[in-house]
Amino acid sequence: MTIEDNKQILRRYQEAGNANDLDAWDALVAADLVSHNSTPGMPPGLDGGKMAHRATLAAFPDLHYHVSGQWSVAGNQGTL
């Protein structure tokens, strides 16, 4: 996978989250994802991430994520 591939995956993930199209995450994130920063009380894996996202949007309905600057995915680093 190239750095550009990783950037595109990150952009698609962010766009899906901002559109609240969490079904799109199924193609981008492994269902058995292990998060080391998960929300307490949420189940593990992708389902827990989706639940946390929905809970956050319920509290902050105008929330919109924007990733810029430095990032790192699987040892690849770059700038968005």
N, C-alpha and C positions, 0 to 999 in steps of 0.2 A: 504494500500500500504506500502511495506517495504522500507527501505533505499536502498536496492539493486535494487528494482523496479525503484525507483526514479533515481538512478545512470544510469540504463540502458536507461531510457527515455532520460536523458540528453546526453548520448553518442550517441544515435540514432539521436537526434536533431542535434548535432554537426556534425556527419558524413554526414547527409543529406545536411546540409549547406555547408560543405566543398566540397561535390560532386556536389553542385548546383542542387540537387534533391529536389526542394522545394515542389513538390507534396507529398513527404513523410511526410512533416510537417502537412499535413491535418489529418493524423492519430495520431499526437502527440500534436497538439495545437488546442484549441477551436477557431472556426471561429470568434466568438465575443469576443475574447481576449481583455482585457482592459490593455493597456500598459501605464504606468505612466512615461515612458521615450521614447516615440515614436519620430520618426524623423519629424521635422516640415514640413508641406506641404504634408505629406503622409496620405492616408485615415486610419481610425481606423481599428483595428482588424488584423487578420492574413494576409489579402490581403495587408495592409499597411506594415506589417513586411516583406512580400515577396518583395514588391516593393523597400523597403529600402535596403534589402539584394542585390537585383540586381543592384541598383544604386551604392552601395559600391563596388561590384565586377567590375563594369564598370570603376570605378576610380582606383581600386587596384586589377587587375586581378590575381595576385599571392597570394592574401590574403588567409590565412589558419588559422582557429581558433583552439586553443588548450586550453581546460579547465583543470586546475590542482589545487590542493590545496583544500581550504575550499569552500563549497557550502551550500546553504540552499534552500530547496523546501518544502513548506507547513509545516513548523515547524520542518522538519527533517534536520539534519545537518550531514555532513560526509566529508570524504576525498576521492578524486578520485585518 
